[in-house]
Structure formats: structure tokens, C-alpha cells
């Protein structure tokens, strides 16, 4: 069972509530997100496009835009080289859409996940040179491509890097870090130590978007575009920046919140035929799109094509001007994603079996080698395993040259930094705090596992799953108005989780099992004063029933779904929702977790 912790951060909640016209509970949640001060609170609640940071603050962004302006004037051929995931596809589309709108002779290459691997390689550089490319413009990659960019320079090409990944570094004798940058003509990456950009957590597509803001401004001043044309293009492309921010699991804090909030609005109004088709084939055309829809429905369709086919297909969907082609590709992407889901379930089951039946289970950093697993699924499976065990996880698979894999981390473990301590084991690696990719000889797998665990400083407390409760709050406090105010805190996601509340001594009176797959529980519950509420549970019913049987007896579980009125009393973590049925709105609680125990305060 997870450990429950109540957030107990201090502030004048009533004063904040009065100044901003919100409920004190909303004020407490905002403080729990480490948002302090009137300006920051105002930006959190009501920030808009005007609050986004000046793209010129990105180191080399102005220089890169000047290079692109000169290449546009000179009619030089520019090749965008992206990546095969959501972020890379969206970043590639943002760049090519702007360059083509300005009349540039430009094309896009997205590396093939299996044939090319991540980022630049010598073949891509040599092919660009043979095709008469003058300038290579990377997106969502390039910061670690030292030898490849050096090759491009030797071949006489101009290179602009736009990326958001960690900058490679060497640790000096005094413990300081010496960054190593590729020899590109411009490097735009907010992770550079001397980059003055105030928010480092943007994704690759947002870096590309910011560069294009500057470039389109220059093209407007030169008369290539009109101001309204540039503004309309940027508004349309904001949807792609938001899509990538959610899909790449960036923290929804600071300006990312604003990008996603307004980008989702643009997404629902998108004129892009491919985006509209993708929404339609997933039966979301008449729904208000949220971060959940991007992260768990739409985004995985883009990732699936990069995993099982080629991400060029996803890019073609966004670039097509024919509705029929957009619908066809969108349908193919959805079908690929459905296939990917089945393969992921099989791979995850094999990973769990290996962990449970070997000494790996005792490791603090799990390294699972699945030779026959499709290498493109390693990251997804690693994420599933991390969720199950709450440990950093690497899933490795056999590739054409050695072993390739992906890692997913927990908050207390900086994956990229720890990997950098044994980089002599790899042929290639990269990533950031929460995720990474790696290639190595097969013979180094055990050495990799041994090193990470021998040098792991995670404590038992670090590995314990914790659910942070925003407010211990009786269900009787919930009103329709409070639920509506909770929407002010959206978009929810990484870094800004959906708020949850807790109440002790909830009597579970009676229940029903719903859903096509009989996997949803609906209950009538009562508080200590006898007031009753509807409560839904979308989690693991088998685990819930086992918990009830262990604490109250199997007979009480049968009674719950029969006559009702039993003696089941539990503590619950929940969030309130409004259920709309046949035009009627009714409050309901959604149970997130349950316990017989107590909670602790977290300052």
C-alpha cells in the first residue's frame, strides 16, 4: 500500500482566496504547487500568451534566426532532421511549416528508429551532403552529436542545433562540470549552463517554436510575410508545441502551463487536416480536449508509428493538404497503436516475470534484458515497470549492433547524471533526469546493472510510493462551484497533478460493478453524519476486493454488492467530479486510493 502524506505548506489561504476570488481550498492547492506571491499566483490562475518568455533570451536563438534569414535570401537548401517521437515529429512540423511558408527550399528527414537510432548519424550527414543540402537544422536532437556535426562541417555544411536535452559534460577535479558542445554554427538549448532563458523545462518543439517566432519576425520585417500571416501561423503551431509538451511529459509549470492551456484550445479549433483526422478517428471530435487525451489517446498514435513503422508517416499526416489522405493515415496510426498496446502488455508481463523470479527484484535500479522484445517498446515497458515497483528502470533489448534500451526514473534519481558515471560502458547514450536512452555491447549489460546498483544512493524512503494529499476535506464541503473552480488549476499533468482530497471513516453502503469489461465500481457511501454520496472507482477492482475481504471478510464483500448496508468503513483519497447524464448534473466522488490507516503531514 502507498504511504499517504498530507501537504502542510503554510500561507494566508483566506487572504489569498479573498484577493483572487477563489475558495480557500483552491488557495491551498496552489500553495501546494509551490506557487507563492501575488504575481506568481495571478500568472498561475490567469496567465496568457503575453506571459510567455521572450524567445530572444534563448542563447543563440537570434544568431540561428539570422543564419536562417540569410539562407532564405540566398535560396539555399535546408534540411530539418528531427526525431521519431511526439516531440520530434511536432518540432519537425513546426520548423518545416514556417520555412516553407517563407518560400525556403526545405525538406525533413526523421531518422528510422531501428535503422538509424536516435538523432544524427554519419549516414544522415553524408546523405545530406550528397543531396546538395547547405544547412542542417536539427530539432529535439543534436546536442550530443559531436562527431556527426564535425563531419557535416568538414563537408562544408552549416549546422544549427535546436534541442532540449542535457548537455554532455565532464566532471573536473574540483567537482565542477565542463560542458562539451558540438561545433555547430548555432546551438539553441536552454540546458546550456550560460543560457539566460528563465525556464529550462521546455520541450524540443517549444524550442523550435521559439526560434520560429524570431525567424518569422525577421521575415515579416523583410516583407516575405505579413504580420497577420505570421501571427496566424504561430497560433496554429501553438497546438503542436502544446501537443509535444504533454506528449514528452514535460512539467506543466511556469510557461508550459500557458502553452498547454492555450495550445489545447487551438487544438480543438485546428485547421490542420491531419490533426483533425487524428482527433476524429479516436472519437474525440465533440469533446473538450485535455492533457489526458493528448498523453494517453492521441499522442501514443504518433509514437506508435515511430516505434513500429516510420515517424515520417505521422509527419505526412500533418503536412497533407488532402482530407482523404489525412483520414487514411490517421486510421493507420490508430491501428498501429492498437497493435502496440498488445505487444506492450506481452513485454510487460515478461519483464515482471523476470523481476519476480530472479535476484533483480532486490535491486534498487532495475535493469531488465528482454532480447526478443521489439526495441521500440522498451521505454513504454520501462514506464509500466517503474509504476509497479516505484524504482528507476532500464529495459534493454537486442538490436542489430549490440543492445539498445530506454530508462524511466523516479523523482529522487537523476537518471542522466547517474548514467554519466559509467559512460565507458556505452556506445551511445543521452537523456535527462526522468528518462534516458542507451546503446551498449551485449557483454556490458551485467556490468551496467552492477555499477548502477553499487553506486545507487536511494534510500528505502525514496523507493516508497507516496500519495500526496492536497487537503483532508470532508465530502460535505464539495459543491458544484468548488468543482468548477478546480478547473482554474488545469491543465493537469506532470508537475501539476490533479488535486486529491482525503476523508476518514467513510462507510461503503452498497455497490454495483459496471462497464463492458466489468471493471468499474459504483458505490453509495456515507460520512459520519449519515450524508450519502455517489463514488466511482476506476482502479484495480480485484485488488480492492482483496483488501475488503482481508479487513472485513468475504461475506461483507458479497453483502456490499447484494443487500448492502454492511460494516465496511475505510479512509479514502478522492477527487470530486460532475457527472452529466441526460442533461442533469450530479456531484460524484472518484476514489483514487483507500486505506485503514492514517496519514502524515508533509511540509
Secondary structure, 3 states (H helix, E strand, C coil): CCEEEEECCCCCHHHHHHHHCCCHHHHHHHHHCCCCCHHHHHHHHHCCHHHCCCHHHCCCHHHHHHHHHHHHHCCCEEEEEECCCHHHHHHHHHHHHHHHHCCCEEEEEECCCCCCCCCCCHHHHHHHHHCCCCEEEECCCCCCCHHHHHHHHHCCCEEEEECCCCCCEEECCCCCEEECCCCCCEEECCCCCCCCCCCCCCCHHHHHHHHHHHHHHHHHHCCCCCHHHHHHHHHHHHHHHHHHHHHCCCCCCHHHHHHHHHHHHHHHCCCCHHHHHHHHHCCCCCCCCCHHHHHHHHHHHHHHHHHHCCCHHHHHHHHCCCHHHHHHHHHHHHHHHHHHHHHHHHHHHHHHHHHHCCHHHHCCEEEEECCCCCHHHHHHHHHHHHHHHCCEEEEEEECCCCEEEEEECCCCCCHHHHHHCCHHHEEEEEECCCEEEEEECHHHHHHHHHHHHHCCCCCCCCCCCEEEECEECCHHHCCHHHHHHHHHHCCCECCECCCCEEEEEEEEEEEEEECCCCCEEEEEEECCCCCEEEEEECCCHHHHHHHHHHHHCHHHHHHHCCCCCCCCEEEEEEEEEEEEECCEEEEEEEEEEEECCCCEEEC
